[in-house]
Amino acid sequence: MFIRSKAALAFAIPAFAMGLAACGSDEETASTSTPAAEGGGAASGEVSVYSSLPLQGASKDQTNAMVDGIKLALKQAGNKAGGVTIKYESLDDSTAQAGNWDPNQVASNARKVAQDKKAVAYIGEFNSGASALSIPILNQVGIAQISPANTYVGLTTDEPGSEKGEPAKYQPTGKKTYARIVPRDTIQAAALVTQAKNDGCTKIGMANDKDTYGLGLARLIEIKAKEQGVEVVANEGIQKDAANFRGVADKIKGAGAQCFIFAGVTANGAIQVYKDVAAALPDAKLYGGDGVCESGFTNPKKKGIPATVGKNFACTVATLDLTSYPGGQDFIKAFEAEYGDAAPDPYAIYGFEAMQLTLDTIKAAGKAGTTREGVLAQLFKTKDRDSVLGTYSIDENGDTTLTDYGLYKVGDDGDPAFDSAIKAAG
């Protein structure tokens, strides 16, 4: 099994936007709690729902599983949300050349959806930096956008870890159109520090990739470490395309670090960073956030970190072991029946729930379910939703009320394997 990442890149934000999505279905594995239809009666007709995810590069195992989850939810619903027919299209926001999400491709995807008059929902992005580009485009035209993976705090709030002007700069219309179903990095940072402290680390050395997600997570780790009485002795920004990071590793060693955390994504030099830090501090415990908690980073057969480095590595992700979710067992059975895979990547269930939330939102909107305005308004009425992930609400900022993070270690097959759920302190 695996895991995924999210985030990154500074923002060259296009001057238009609108986005946010919802999903849902009434099958046995579907969530069942959605607000009552507002418009009276049911809508009919056809609408378009899109996803935009990086289907190439280090995250492809996670994102392709996510697409499979999306398709499974839609198939269970008979391609319908009430009386509305759903036309779904999967878009790739990565390029082979980049091996990661690409700013131009993200913007192209968002513009394509914005120009589709039938489009009412957009599932994406996987990376927070990508959403910083797509949210404004979709916001301008009022399309509901829901991310199954973003954690960067500034996309929804101005709390510590965000940049000046966030999240307002992603909302040119002044109206919120973006939501997510994973907990933001405020919670992830606390989980990482909690785990390091529980493992006996009192002095953390850190590096970040200087991109949206990495910078934000690094700032939050510093805040949460102070709250928990743990010292961050170094926080080095890296040049992500450097040939090596021995200089960074030497600084972290010289600062007296007992353990190391990288705040960033796999594509931004992460593998070499960990190699160099492990060489400088061979006994140090190594940690990472969801930006590197994926098979493309952990598995030597996929050009990830060597097994000798992996034995000291652990990472956090908002996904838990699938059997830990209220709807996990039913989801696994349905996924295996459809795809022949009894151990899907945990992000598959987030794709599934993203589409279920979308379907349920369209249905609950009643006669307004074929309009962007109706779907968007209904999404932000999501309260006490009984889903495969558990019961959650979407708050006024677009954040989920779910809070659990999973701790993953490198499994025998080289992929991230669920170890335990972290109850973060602070």
Secondary structure, 3 states (H helix, E strand, C coil): CCCCCCCCCCCCCCCCEECCCCCCCCCCCCCCCCCCCCCCCCCEEEEEEEEEECCCCCCHHHHHHHHHHHHHHHHHCCCEECEEEEEEEEEECEECCCCEECHHHHHHHHHHHHHCCCEEEEECCCCHHHHHHHHHHHHHHCCEEEECCCCCHHHCCCCCCCCCCCCHHHCCCCCCCEEECCCCHHHHHHHHHHHHHHCCCCEEEEEECCCHHHHHHHHHHHHHHHHCCCEEEEEEECCCCCCCCHHHHHHHHHCCCCEEEEECCHHHHHHHHHHHHHHHCCCCEEEECCCCCCHHHHCHHHCCCCHHHHCCEEEEECCCCHHHCCCHHHHHHHHHHHHCCCCCCCHHHHHHHHHHHHHHHHHHCHHHHHCHHHHHHHHCCCCCEEECCEEECECCCCCECCCCEEEEEECCCCCEEEEEEECCCC
